[in-house]
């Protein structure tokens, strides 16, 4: 029994931390309130009058404290509703990340299994490059996680003015590797970057320069953004 994720998984989770937190905030503001329904045979999800195409990422059994990926569920295996999330398994196998390649992940040894389930959903969202995830109670003790697979859902843009806050927020989510958070954020936005000693330097599409410094413990010590005049 393990009480923590593998090093490979933690580094993968960090790659999506800053981008993912920013994207989830945008998804939350986009979704209307109200009850939800889902029709898995047609890959549709409805909430507050909004209908979205979705995929099933996975399910969390809160009593057994176990996670099952959508692609591994016998009832959905090979179905269209898990086609998007099959990419998670392929990625896990290709990159040697056991939590992404296993059909089920035992979370019973974790101090906070619920948070561990959210980390799996969060990382699966990032690997699939989905614009967020939706976790909903689907019965007593069962939580199902959906990935929006619909162009209606807005995608977070890289904003130079808010960049320091976004990076610092992302680095604080997991707290395993701040440099991995920064590299992953720039990767998600297609921004070239390089490592120079104890800093990561990137140049945004508008020519603005970004310099992220790290202290001796690997924490972000400063984010400098040289914004070009408009």
trRosetta pair geometry for C-beta under 8 A, 3 or more apart (Angstrom, degrees):
i j d omega theta_ij theta_ji phi_ij phi_ji
1 106 7.0 -97 -128 120 76 133
1 108 6.8 -68 -144 82 121 95
1 109 3.9 151 164 -70 103 138
2 5 7.8 107 132 -83 132 22
2 106 7.7 117 37 83 85 100
2 109 5.4 144 75 77 32 144
3 109 4.6 -107 -77 141 66 98
3 110 5.7 140 -152 -100 59 41
3 111 6.6 58 -169 -29 110 77
4 110 7.4 118 -75 -109 36 84
5 9 4.2 -101 167 84 118 131
5 10 5.3 145 91 -55 114 84
5 13 7.4 65 99 -15 163 139
5 99 6.0 -25 -144 -42 101 152
5 116 7.4 167 -52 -143 103 99
5 119 7.1 -118 -42 121 147 142
6 9 4.7 95 57 6 82 100
6 10 7.0 -149 93 -5 43 86
6 97 7.0 177 73 -149 129 62
6 98 5.8 96 -14 34 151 106
6 99 6.5 -165 19 -19 105 104
7 10 5.8 -55 -146 37 32 110
7 11 6.3 29 158 -16 66 106
8 11 6.1 -58 -150 37 27 108
8 12 6.4 26 152 -18 63 109
8 95 6.9 161 -176 135 121 93
8 96 5.8 -117 -129 106 163 84
8 97 4.6 -151 128 -102 117 73
8 98 7.3 104 63 6 128 74
9 12 5.6 -58 -150 38 33 111
9 13 6.1 36 153 -23 69 104
9 97 5.3 117 -79 -160 69 102
9 98 7.3 -69 -47 51 114 70
9 99 4.6 38 -96 25 142 131
9 100 7.1 168 -108 -24 95 92
9 123 7.0 8 -170 -151 85 172
10 13 5.6 -50 -145 34 32 113
10 14 6.4 34 154 -21 63 104
10 174 6.8 164 -158 167 85 137
10 176 4.6 -148 167 -162 118 172
10 177 7.4 112 133 1 98 106
11 14 5.7 -51 -149 33 32 114
11 15 6.9 46 149 -31 61 97
11 176 7.2 -121 -76 118 50 131
11 177 6.1 14 -114 26 73 148
11 180 5.5 -127 -153 -135 74 160
12 15 5.6 -43 -159 17 37 118
12 16 7.5 14 153 -3 62 103
12 95 7.2 113 -85 118 128 145
12 97 5.6 9 -20 -109 153 150
12 100 7.4 -59 107 -34 167 136
12 123 5.9 70 116 -155 101 121
12 126 7.7 161 158 90 82 129
12 127 7.2 13 174 -71 121 106
13 16 6.5 -75 -165 42 35 98
13 17 6.7 58 143 -61 70 93
13 119 5.8 -5 -130 -173 143 99
13 122 6.7 59 -147 97 94 108
13 123 4.5 -64 -99 -84 76 117
13 126 7.7 137 -133 31 40 147
13 174 5.8 127 117 -85 118 160
13 176 7.6 73 74 29 108 140
14 17 5.3 -25 -147 -16 43 122
14 174 5.7 -119 -85 63 80 142
14 176 5.5 -117 -63 66 129 106
14 177 4.9 56 175 59 175 92
14 180 4.0 60 111 102 128 120
14 181 5.1 -85 179 -64 89 71
14 184 6.4 165 121 -5 64 146
15 126 6.6 143 93 155 91 144
15 180 5.8 -70 -69 166 62 95
15 181 7.5 -147 -97 -102 18 33
15 183 7.1 -52 -122 89 78 89
15 184 3.1 166 -163 -104 55 134
15 187 7.0 -27 -169 51 102 138
16 19 5.8 -79 -158 61 54 103
16 20 4.4 54 151 -34 91 123
16 122 6.7 165 103 150 125 84
16 123 6.2 153 39 -119 140 52
16 125 7.1 145 171 85 150 85
16 126 2.8 -60 -106 -106 152 155
16 127 7.6 -76 -54 -36 144 55
16 184 5.9 -97 -50 163 32 139
16 188 7.3 102 -120 -69 62 133
17 20 6.0 -60 -134 39 14 109
17 21 6.3 12 167 -17 57 108
17 170 4.0 123 119 -173 92 90
17 171 7.0 115 110 -71 140 28
17 173 4.8 -173 -158 48 113 133
17 174 5.8 -111 -98 5 137 110
17 181 4.8 -49 57 -122 123 101
17 184 6.9 89 24 76 74 141
17 185 7.9 -58 68 -60 70 95
18 21 6.2 -53 -145 34 26 107
18 22 6.5 23 157 -14 60 110
18 166 5.4 86 -174 149 102 84
18 167 5.3 -1 -124 -111 147 45
18 169 6.9 114 -125 76 75 79
18 170 2.6 -80 -80 -34 68 167
18 171 7.0 12 -68 -35 105 63
18 181 5.2 99 -24 175 106 97
18 182 7.3 51 -3 -88 150 39
18 184 7.0 143 33 85 95 98
18 185 4.1 -22 75 -81 128 124
19 22 5.9 -66 -156 40 29 111
19 23 6.1 24 154 -18 68 113
19 126 7.1 110 81 -121 114 104
19 156 7.2 171 -162 70 67 128
19 170 7.3 51 0 -107 42 146
19 184 6.6 -117 3 130 116 92
19 185 5.1 171 -44 -120 89 65
19 188 4.0 34 -98 48 161 169
19 189 7.2 -165 -104 -36 118 88
20 23 5.6 -57 -141 40 31 110
20 24 6.1 31 160 -20 67 106
20 122 5.6 89 163 -170 153 94
20 125 6.3 108 -130 93 115 121
20 126 5.4 -61 -70 -72 122 106
20 170 7.6 115 46 -122 77 106
21 24 5.9 -52 -143 35 28 109
21 25 6.6 32 155 -21 61 105
21 166 7.4 168 82 -157 107 73
21 169 5.6 -151 115 125 153 112
21 170 5.3 -161 21 -89 128 75
21 173 6.1 -154 -62 -65 132 140
22 25 5.9 -56 -156 31 29 112
22 26 6.8 26 150 -16 62 106
22 156 4.5 144 133 167 105 169
22 166 5.1 15 -74 -141 124 116
22 169 7.9 121 -61 79 78 131
22 170 7.6 -35 -24 -62 93 112
23 26 5.6 -56 -153 36 36 111
23 27 6.3 36 151 -20 68 104
23 131 5.7 -139 -173 -159 119 60
23 132 5.5 -153 138 -66 98 78
23 155 6.9 -21 -123 -148 104 61
23 156 4.8 -123 -86 0 62 121
24 27 5.5 -50 -145 36 36 113
24 28 6.3 41 155 -23 66 103
24 122 8.0 -40 -55 -120 140 93
24 132 5.2 129 -102 -124 58 94
24 133 7.5 -28 -104 33 103 70
25 28 5.8 -51 -150 32 30 114
25 29 6.7 23 154 -12 62 106
25 156 7.7 65 60 -86 91 134
26 29 6.0 -60 -151 40 32 106
26 30 6.2 31 152 -22 66 111
26 131 7.7 -70 88 179 116 102
26 132 7.5 -137 73 -60 82 126
26 154 5.8 -108 163 90 123 103
26 155 7.5 93 102 -156 156 15
26 156 4.8 -166 -19 -71 147 92
27 30 5.5 -60 -147 36 32 113
27 31 6.3 28 161 -22 69 106
27 131 6.2 150 -77 139 113 86
27 132 3.4 46 -48 -80 161 166
27 134 8.0 -132 155 -68 134 84
27 148 7.0 -171 -131 0 126 144
27 153 6.3 5 -112 -160 90 115
28 31 6.3 -54 -143 31 27 105
28 132 8.0 -175 -34 -140 64 144
30 153 6.4 118 114 -139 161 67
30 154 5.8 -177 -85 23 141 101
31 47 6.0 2 -169 97 106 135
31 48 7.2 117 167 34 71 130
31 50 6.8 -142 -141 56 61 151
31 134 7.8 127 -92 -101 157 118
32 47 6.4 170 68 120 79 84
32 48 3.1 -143 103 112 109 144
32 49 6.1 -7 64 45 157 92
32 50 5.5 146 19 -11 109 117
33 47 7.9 -93 173 160 13 99
33 48 5.4 107 75 -82 32 140
34 47 5.8 149 77 178 92 66
34 48 3.3 141 28 -80 126 78
34 49 7.1 67 44 -5 164 74
35 47 7.2 -144 105 -132 30 68
35 48 7.9 138 42 -56 41 61
36 45 6.7 -8 -169 -176 109 90
36 46 6.6 160 -153 86 59 54
36 47 4.2 -17 -99 -91 89 96
36 134 7.8 170 -136 165 164 137
36 136 5.8 -92 70 -120 145 154
37 45 7.6 172 88 -154 45 48
37 46 5.0 -3 56 56 87 103
37 47 7.9 175 21 -70 55 58
38 44 6.8 173 -152 95 56 54
38 45 4.8 -12 -105 -106 90 73
38 46 7.4 -174 -79 20 43 68
38 54 6.9 -61 -133 56 116 138
38 136 8.0 156 -21 62 127 149
38 144 8.0 -117 35 101 158 143
38 146 7.0 -160 -107 -77 146 144
39 42 4.9 12 111 40 113 101
39 43 7.8 -26 93 26 73 17
39 44 4.8 9 52 57 98 98
40 43 6.9 30 -162 -81 40 41
40 56 6.7 7 -129 -42 115 125
40 76 7.1 -85 171 -105 138 113
40 79 7.6 40 152 134 104 148
40 81 4.8 2 -172 -92 85 168
41 81 7.5 -66 -86 -41 17 127
43 53 5.2 26 126 -158 107 80
43 54 6.0 -170 178 58 73 52
43 55 6.8 -8 -144 -81 109 53
43 80 5.9 -83 -49 115 125 107
43 81 5.0 -171 -92 -100 83 78
43 149 7.2 -47 171 58 125 126
44 51 5.8 -13 -165 -169 109 102
44 52 7.2 143 -155 77 58 40
44 53 6.4 -44 -97 -101 57 50
44 54 7.1 94 -150 20 11 89
45 51 7.2 151 78 -156 45 53
45 52 4.9 -24 64 65 97 92
45 53 7.7 109 18 -152 87 5
45 54 4.3 41 -14 -9 125 136
45 134 7.1 131 178 59 159 157
45 146 5.8 100 -78 171 152 167
45 148 7.8 -102 48 -100 139 70
46 49 7.7 18 -172 -97 95 3
46 50 6.9 163 -151 83 57 46
46 51 4.9 -20 -97 -99 84 74
46 52 7.7 171 -81 20 36 68
47 50 5.7 -20 67 59 70 94
47 52 7.8 -12 20 8 96 110
50 152 7.7 178 -168 133 109 149
52 148 5.4 -51 169 -131 141 93
52 149 7.9 125 159 46 94 53
52 150 4.5 -135 -158 7 83 158
52 152 6.4 -127 -109 56 87 126
52 153 6.9 49 -132 -49 130 106
53 148 7.6 88 79 -166 58 59
53 149 5.0 -75 114 81 96 84
53 150 4.3 143 41 -75 84 99
54 81 7.7 23 100 -151 72 88
54 134 7.3 -57 -129 34 141 126
54 146 4.3 -2 179 -177 137 120
54 147 6.3 147 -163 72 77 45
54 148 5.8 -51 -104 -104 81 38
54 149 5.9 133 -128 17 23 89
54 150 7.3 -37 -62 -22 55 110
55 70 6.9 145 153 99 86 166
55 81 5.9 153 -138 178 57 52
55 82 6.3 114 -172 -110 97 28
55 83 6.8 -112 -121 52 125 64
55 84 3.8 -120 -51 41 168 122
55 85 5.4 173 141 -24 126 96
55 128 7.7 -139 68 -174 143 155
55 130 7.5 -125 41 -97 114 143
55 146 6.8 145 72 -161 40 68
55 147 4.7 -14 58 57 94 102
55 149 5.1 68 -18 -29 97 134
56 59 7.7 -8 179 -46 113 87
56 70 3.8 156 110 -127 90 136
56 73 7.4 -40 117 21 139 143
56 76 6.1 -65 57 -155 143 169
56 81 5.2 40 0 144 101 104
56 82 5.5 -42 60 -83 94 82
56 85 6.7 -80 88 3 53 147
56 144 6.7 -50 -141 -175 101 108
56 145 7.4 103 -166 80 60 57
56 146 6.1 -47 -104 -105 48 66
56 147 7.8 -160 -78 15 1 82
57 69 7.4 -71 161 -148 54 67
57 70 5.4 169 127 -17 7 124
57 85 5.2 169 -120 -102 49 138
57 88 7.6 82 -152 -27 81 154
57 121 6.0 93 112 -134 145 78
57 124 5.0 123 -167 119 118 141
57 125 7.0 -26 -110 -65 153 70
57 128 7.5 -126 -111 0 102 153
57 130 7.9 -116 -78 25 120 159
57 133 6.0 -24 -6 -134 157 122
57 145 4.3 -56 63 108 112 103
57 146 6.4 159 1 -128 93 10
57 147 4.9 103 -57 -32 107 99
58 67 5.8 26 157 -179 137 93
58 68 5.9 174 -161 89 89 46
58 69 4.7 -55 -97 -118 107 37
58 70 5.2 -109 -73 -32 44 74
58 85 7.3 179 -44 -169 75 152
58 120 6.7 -53 61 128 158 119
58 121 6.7 -137 49 -90 112 79
58 124 6.6 159 -8 -22 120 173
58 144 7.8 -171 101 -151 36 54
58 145 5.2 7 57 48 70 115
59 67 7.4 166 85 -153 43 54
59 68 5.3 -6 56 58 89 95
59 70 7.4 106 -18 -82 79 67
59 73 6.9 73 8 -81 120 130
59 138 7.3 -69 -128 40 110 138
59 142 6.1 -8 -175 -169 113 96
59 143 6.8 156 -160 82 62 48
59 144 5.0 -25 -104 -103 86 68
59 145 7.1 -166 -83 14 35 79
60 66 7.6 175 -152 88 53 38
60 67 5.3 -20 -102 -102 75 76
60 107 7.9 -8 -145 20 100 149
60 114 7.8 95 158 -126 149 56
60 117 4.1 44 -113 -149 144 145
60 135 7.9 4 16 -147 127 114
60 142 7.3 153 78 -156 53 48
60 143 4.5 -11 57 61 102 101
60 144 7.9 -162 21 -74 71 26
60 145 7.2 63 -13 -24 99 108
61 64 4.1 10 115 43 128 105
61 65 7.0 -67 93 -7 80 15
61 66 5.0 5 48 54 112 82
61 67 7.8 -154 19 -74 74 29
61 68 7.4 49 -16 -5 103 102
61 141 6.5 25 -164 145 62 97
61 142 6.1 -17 -106 -103 58 75
62 65 7.0 23 -165 -77 29 55
62 113 7.9 141 -140 107 57 122
62 114 7.3 23 -125 -90 97 92
62 141 4.5 -137 55 -157 98 67
62 142 6.9 -136 5 -68 91 26
62 143 6.4 77 -45 -8 107 103
63 141 4.4 5 -25 -163 103 142
64 108 7.4 -74 160 -68 53 112
65 106 7.4 51 110 -170 87 60
65 107 4.8 -124 164 80 86 87
65 108 4.1 117 89 -84 130 68
65 110 7.7 -164 178 39 123 96
65 113 4.3 -59 -148 -152 107 165
66 104 5.6 5 175 -176 115 113
66 105 6.9 161 -162 78 66 47
66 106 5.6 -29 -110 -110 91 50
66 107 6.2 176 -97 19 32 85
66 108 7.1 -15 -62 -37 76 93
67 104 6.6 154 81 -159 52 60
67 105 4.4 -7 58 54 107 99
67 107 6.0 71 -15 -26 98 120
67 116 7.8 -128 -31 120 131 94
67 117 5.5 170 -82 -119 116 84
67 120 5.3 51 -168 71 168 170
68 72 5.6 -127 -176 81 87 114
68 73 5.9 99 135 -75 123 83
68 103 6.6 -4 -144 153 80 74
68 104 5.0 -25 -96 -101 74 84
69 72 4.6 81 66 7 87 108
69 73 7.6 -138 96 -25 47 80
69 85 6.6 -176 -180 150 96 123
69 88 6.5 -156 -146 90 133 132
69 89 6.7 137 129 -64 161 99
69 100 8.0 82 -83 -160 143 46
69 102 7.9 143 -8 93 120 54
69 103 6.3 -119 35 -154 100 41
69 104 7.7 -137 5 -78 75 39
69 124 7.5 173 -123 -110 98 142
70 73 5.8 -39 -155 4 39 116
70 76 5.9 -52 180 96 79 148
70 81 7.4 -112 175 121 130 86
70 82 4.2 -168 132 -118 105 108
70 85 4.6 69 56 73 119 155
70 145 8.0 -119 -48 72 111 84
71 76 7.5 -100 -110 105 23 104
71 77 6.7 69 177 -118 50 65
71 82 4.7 161 -85 161 58 126
71 85 5.3 -153 -37 104 99 95
71 86 4.7 126 -108 -90 140 66
71 88 7.1 -176 2 54 131 100
71 89 5.5 -101 77 -21 152 131
72 77 7.0 4 -157 -88 16 101
72 89 7.7 137 -51 -80 93 132
72 103 3.5 148 -146 -149 147 87
72 104 6.8 -148 117 -47 154 66
73 76 4.4 38 81 31 112 102
73 77 6.4 -162 79 -45 51 75
73 82 7.2 -174 39 -73 102 152
74 77 5.8 -26 -132 -7 29 119
76 79 4.7 -90 -165 32 64 126
76 81 5.9 -82 -151 75 117 109
76 82 4.8 106 142 -24 117 130
77 82 7.2 -45 -106 59 27 150
78 82 7.7 32 26 62 15 113
79 82 5.7 74 66 18 81 94
79 83 7.6 -110 106 -38 44 81
80 83 5.4 -25 -153 -17 44 121
82 85 5.1 -64 -163 50 70 107
82 86 6.2 92 136 -44 84 86
83 86 5.9 -41 -158 7 33 117
84 87 6.5 -44 174 10 45 112
84 128 5.6 67 156 -159 96 129
84 130 7.0 77 158 -74 137 118
84 147 6.0 -133 107 79 139 136
84 149 5.4 -139 -58 -92 157 138
85 88 5.2 -19 -173 6 67 118
85 89 7.8 68 140 -12 69 89
85 124 6.7 14 -138 -179 100 120
85 128 6.1 -41 -102 -85 55 142
85 147 6.6 155 -68 8 100 136
86 89 5.8 -46 -164 32 51 111
86 90 6.6 49 143 -17 72 104
87 90 5.5 -55 -147 40 38 113
87 91 6.1 41 154 -22 69 106
87 127 6.7 178 117 135 96 96
87 128 5.5 124 72 -109 122 75
88 91 5.8 -55 -148 37 28 111
88 92 6.3 31 153 -21 63 108
88 100 5.4 -130 167 -165 85 100
88 124 5.0 -4 -112 -138 145 88
88 127 5.1 99 -112 95 75 137
88 128 6.0 -38 -58 -55 93 97
89 92 5.7 -56 -148 35 30 113
89 93 6.5 27 157 -16 65 105
89 100 6.7 -176 -103 149 33 77
89 101 5.8 91 -154 -125 66 52
90 93 6.0 -58 -150 37 30 107
90 94 6.2 25 155 -17 65 112
91 94 5.8 -60 -144 40 29 110
91 95 6.0 -5 168 9 67 116
91 97 7.3 -8 124 37 81 126
91 100 6.1 -57 87 145 90 147
91 127 5.0 -172 70 -167 163 123
92 95 6.6 -75 -137 52 21 89
92 96 7.9 -110 173 71 53 5
92 97 4.5 -99 -138 71 72 92
92 98 7.2 103 180 -110 112 4
92 99 7.1 -131 -133 76 129 48
92 100 2.7 -167 -84 96 122 100
92 101 3.5 -162 120 -49 119 75
92 102 7.8 -107 150 2 152 55
92 127 7.9 6 -49 -146 78 163
93 96 7.8 28 -174 -68 25 35
93 100 8.0 -120 -23 101 52 96
93 101 4.7 114 -64 -113 68 126
95 100 7.9 22 61 57 105 141
97 100 4.4 34 101 21 113 114
97 101 6.5 139 81 -13 63 96
98 101 5.9 -72 -140 45 33 102
98 102 5.8 33 167 -29 74 110
99 102 6.3 -46 -133 27 25 110
99 105 5.3 41 -146 -107 83 136
99 120 6.7 -126 162 -111 120 100
99 123 7.9 47 105 84 125 150
100 123 7.3 -109 -80 124 108 120
100 124 7.3 161 -122 -91 94 79
100 127 6.7 114 -134 -57 141 170
102 105 5.8 116 84 -73 124 73
105 120 6.3 -179 52 -100 154 148
106 109 7.0 51 127 3 100 96
107 110 5.0 -35 -175 12 76 123
107 113 4.0 113 133 -141 114 95
107 116 4.6 167 -142 92 121 138
107 117 6.2 -46 -64 -57 172 82
108 113 6.6 7 -95 -89 29 137
110 113 4.8 134 66 -81 112 60
110 115 7.6 -144 148 64 134 87
110 116 4.4 -42 -161 -37 178 147
112 115 4.0 25 121 21 119 115
112 116 6.4 152 96 -20 67 85
113 116 5.2 -54 -146 36 38 116
113 117 6.4 42 154 -24 68 99
114 117 5.8 -50 -154 30 32 112
114 118 6.8 32 148 -17 63 103
115 118 5.5 -51 -152 35 38 114
115 119 6.5 42 148 -23 66 101
116 119 5.5 -50 -152 32 35 114
116 120 6.8 37 150 -19 64 100
117 120 5.7 -51 -154 33 35 112
117 121 6.5 34 149 -16 66 104
117 143 7.2 89 145 73 149 131
118 121 5.6 -53 -148 39 35 112
118 122 6.0 40 152 -24 67 108
118 135 7.3 -55 -106 -50 81 160
119 122 5.5 -50 -140 37 31 115
119 123 6.2 27 160 -15 65 107
119 174 7.5 96 -124 -101 118 111
120 123 6.0 -57 -144 40 27 106
120 124 6.1 29 156 -19 63 110
121 124 5.7 -56 -145 39 28 112
121 125 6.3 36 153 -24 63 104
121 133 5.0 -172 166 116 105 163
121 135 6.3 -5 -147 -72 173 113
121 145 4.5 -133 -119 -143 122 158
122 125 5.7 -52 -155 30 28 116
122 126 6.8 24 150 -16 61 105
122 133 7.1 -129 -87 22 41 135
123 126 5.6 -53 -151 35 37 112
123 127 6.3 36 153 -18 68 104
124 127 5.8 -52 -143 37 33 110
124 128 6.1 20 161 -6 66 111
124 133 7.4 72 80 -82 97 146
124 145 7.7 98 69 118 139 140
124 147 7.5 -115 125 -68 101 125
125 128 6.2 -69 -147 47 24 102
125 130 5.0 -94 -152 60 71 102
125 132 6.5 -38 -155 175 139 12
125 133 4.5 -109 -77 -39 127 112
125 147 6.1 173 -110 -112 75 104
126 129 7.1 23 -177 -77 34 44
126 184 7.9 3 -169 -180 138 128
126 188 7.8 -75 -149 -93 93 124
128 147 5.9 -23 97 -144 151 163
129 188 7.8 169 -123 -136 92 88
130 133 6.7 78 97 -71 129 75
130 147 3.9 -66 -143 -169 171 113
130 148 6.0 142 179 59 104 64
130 149 6.6 -58 -123 -78 107 68
131 148 5.5 -52 65 76 90 120
131 153 4.4 162 87 120 141 126
131 154 7.3 165 -173 85 147 32
131 155 5.3 -105 -110 -92 121 78
132 147 7.7 155 88 -145 50 60
132 148 5.7 29 63 16 94 118
132 153 6.7 -132 26 -178 116 141
133 145 5.5 5 174 -175 121 103
133 146 6.6 157 -163 79 68 45
133 147 5.6 -38 -107 -94 79 63
133 148 7.7 -149 -98 0 31 77
134 145 6.9 155 78 -156 47 53
134 146 4.4 -13 58 58 102 99
134 147 7.8 -173 18 -77 80 18
134 148 7.1 87 -18 -44 110 86
135 143 5.6 16 -176 171 97 116
135 144 7.5 168 -148 85 52 37
135 145 5.0 -18 -97 -100 75 82
135 146 8.0 -169 -72 21 31 68
136 143 6.9 165 83 -156 27 72
136 144 5.9 -22 65 62 80 83
136 145 8.0 154 19 -89 64 36
136 146 7.3 8 10 0 109 108
137 142 7.2 107 -160 81 61 56
137 143 5.7 -45 -97 -101 51 73
138 142 5.1 -63 67 109 88 104
138 143 6.7 131 10 -131 86 20
138 144 4.2 43 -25 -7 138 115
139 142 4.4 17 61 44 94 117
148 153 4.6 76 140 -36 150 158
150 153 5.5 95 78 -8 86 98
158 163 6.8 35 -174 -91 84 103
158 189 4.5 54 -45 -140 130 156
158 191 6.9 66 -63 -44 175 134
158 204 6.9 -160 116 -129 131 116
159 162 4.5 37 87 32 116 102
159 163 6.5 -158 87 -45 56 75
159 166 7.9 124 53 -24 87 139
160 163 5.4 -29 -147 -13 32 124
160 204 6.4 -85 -78 -25 109 169
160 206 7.8 -83 -35 48 135 128
160 208 5.3 -20 -105 117 147 167
160 210 7.5 -142 -129 -76 89 108
160 225 5.0 153 -174 180 94 139
160 227 5.0 134 129 -96 147 107
161 225 7.7 -160 -87 97 27 155
161 227 7.3 22 -69 -76 70 152
162 165 5.3 -58 -170 46 70 113
162 166 5.6 73 133 -29 89 105
163 166 5.6 -59 -142 37 31 112
163 167 6.2 25 164 -16 68 108
163 210 6.6 -90 146 -121 157 131
163 223 6.5 -156 117 159 93 137
163 225 5.6 120 58 -75 132 142
164 167 6.1 -62 -148 39 27 106
164 168 6.2 20 160 -13 65 112
164 223 3.9 170 -111 77 86 134
164 225 6.8 -118 -41 -14 96 118
165 168 6.0 -61 -144 42 28 107
165 169 6.0 29 158 -21 65 110
166 169 5.9 -56 -146 37 26 111
166 170 6.3 24 156 -17 62 109
166 185 7.3 132 127 -144 111 144
167 170 5.8 -57 -147 38 29 110
167 171 6.2 29 156 -20 65 108
167 181 6.8 124 -159 126 72 112
167 182 6.0 34 -146 -99 119 84
167 185 6.3 -105 -100 6 84 170
167 212 6.6 -124 175 -114 161 133
167 220 6.5 139 133 -110 109 162
167 223 5.7 138 59 -90 141 148
168 171 5.7 -53 -143 36 30 111
168 172 6.5 26 157 -17 62 110
168 220 6.0 -130 -99 76 73 148
168 223 7.1 -115 -44 -12 97 134
169 172 6.0 -66 -154 37 28 109
169 173 7.1 46 150 -44 62 94
170 173 5.8 -36 -158 -1 38 117
170 181 4.8 156 125 -171 109 123
170 185 6.5 144 61 -68 171 124
171 175 7.4 72 158 -94 62 50
171 178 4.3 29 -139 -121 120 92
171 181 4.8 -173 -86 62 69 164
171 182 7.6 10 -73 -46 110 83
171 219 7.2 113 160 -151 136 69
171 220 5.3 -165 -15 -8 175 122
172 175 6.5 16 -150 -69 36 88
174 181 8.0 176 43 -76 106 115
176 180 7.5 -26 95 46 92 134
177 180 3.8 47 108 11 118 117
177 181 6.8 168 100 -18 65 80
177 218 6.9 -59 -137 160 56 135
178 181 5.3 -48 -152 28 40 117
178 182 6.6 36 154 -17 68 102
178 214 6.3 157 89 -116 125 113
178 218 5.7 157 33 146 104 80
178 219 5.5 107 -17 -132 154 36
178 220 5.1 -149 -178 -37 142 82
179 182 5.7 -55 -150 37 36 110
179 183 6.2 33 155 -16 69 107
179 195 7.6 36 -160 -109 126 121
179 200 6.5 144 -142 -41 84 128
179 214 6.2 -28 -66 -67 96 153
179 218 6.5 -80 -14 -163 101 95
180 183 5.8 -52 -141 40 32 110
180 184 6.0 34 158 -20 65 110
181 184 6.0 -62 -149 38 23 110
181 185 6.4 27 155 -24 62 106
182 185 5.8 -52 -149 30 30 112
182 186 6.7 22 157 -10 63 105
182 193 7.8 -164 140 171 94 163
182 200 5.1 148 123 52 138 155
182 212 5.1 -163 -136 91 150 165
182 220 7.4 134 -57 -90 123 113
183 186 6.1 -62 -154 41 31 105
183 187 6.2 34 150 -23 66 109
183 193 6.6 -158 -122 83 65 140
183 200 6.6 -132 -69 -130 75 153
184 187 5.4 -54 -145 35 33 116
184 188 6.4 37 156 -24 66 101
185 188 5.9 -51 -152 30 30 111
185 189 6.8 6 156 2 62 110
186 189 6.0 -69 -148 50 33 98
186 191 4.2 -93 -159 70 86 105
186 192 7.6 -61 164 78 122 8
186 193 4.4 47 126 -23 166 137
186 200 7.7 -152 -9 152 146 130
186 202 5.2 -142 -118 -104 141 151
187 190 7.5 33 -176 -72 31 31
187 191 7.8 -84 -52 46 20 70
191 202 5.1 47 142 -174 118 129
191 203 7.5 -174 -172 70 94 42
191 204 6.2 -31 -129 -107 125 56
191 205 7.5 -104 -106 -36 87 78
192 202 6.7 159 91 -143 49 78
192 203 6.5 -8 71 47 97 87
193 200 5.6 21 172 175 122 102
193 201 6.6 165 -156 85 74 41
193 202 3.9 -33 -98 -87 94 96
194 200 7.3 169 85 -154 33 63
194 201 5.6 -18 62 61 82 91
194 202 7.8 157 17 -80 59 54
195 199 7.5 159 -155 87 57 41
195 200 5.6 -35 -100 -101 65 73
195 201 7.9 155 -104 18 17 76
196 199 5.5 -20 69 69 86 90
196 200 7.6 148 23 -104 72 23
196 201 5.6 18 7 -5 121 119
198 213 6.4 41 120 -158 91 75
198 214 5.1 -129 177 61 86 86
198 215 7.8 58 176 -101 133 9
199 211 5.7 4 175 -174 133 89
199 212 6.1 159 -160 81 76 48
199 213 4.6 -33 -99 -99 102 61
199 214 6.7 -177 -87 9 47 79
200 211 7.6 162 82 -154 47 45
200 212 4.7 -7 56 57 93 105
200 214 7.9 58 -8 -23 89 109
201 209 7.2 -18 -166 -170 93 96
201 210 7.1 154 -157 86 46 60
201 211 5.3 -8 -106 -106 78 75
201 212 7.8 -162 -73 24 36 68
202 209 7.6 153 85 -160 48 51
202 210 4.5 -11 63 61 93 109
202 212 7.9 24 5 -2 103 103
203 207 6.8 -20 -177 -145 101 33
203 208 7.4 159 -159 81 57 42
203 209 5.7 -27 -106 -105 74 64
203 210 7.4 -170 -82 20 26 79
204 207 6.9 -33 75 39 76 18
204 208 4.4 1 42 59 121 91
204 209 7.7 -138 11 -71 83 18
204 210 6.4 81 -35 -19 97 111
206 228 6.0 -145 135 36 101 123
207 228 5.2 36 85 -36 107 146
208 225 6.3 15 164 -177 121 85
208 226 5.9 177 -163 86 72 61
208 227 5.0 -7 -122 -115 129 45
208 228 5.3 -125 -75 -7 76 85
209 224 7.9 -4 111 113 90 94
209 225 7.5 168 88 -153 51 42
209 226 4.3 10 54 46 93 115
210 223 7.2 -16 -166 -171 92 86
210 224 7.1 158 -155 86 44 58
210 225 5.3 -5 -106 -106 78 74
210 226 7.7 -147 -68 23 37 73
211 222 8.0 7 107 107 88 95
211 223 7.6 162 84 -156 51 42
211 224 4.5 -4 57 58 97 106
211 226 7.9 41 -1 -11 99 101
212 220 6.2 -54 -174 -133 100 102
212 222 7.5 -180 -150 93 43 52
212 223 5.2 -5 -108 -109 78 76
212 224 7.8 -161 -72 26 36 66
213 220 7.2 100 79 -162 53 58
213 221 4.6 -59 108 64 100 100
213 222 4.6 16 44 52 114 89
213 223 7.7 -148 23 -70 72 37
213 224 7.7 45 -12 -3 102 101
214 218 5.6 -10 179 -149 127 35
214 219 6.4 149 -154 72 77 28
214 220 6.2 -52 -100 -99 67 36
214 221 5.9 130 -144 0 12 97
215 218 7.2 -52 69 15 64 17
215 219 5.2 -6 37 57 106 85
215 220 8.0 24 -2 96 85 10
215 221 4.3 119 -49 -67 85 119
220 223 6.6 1 -180 -49 124 94
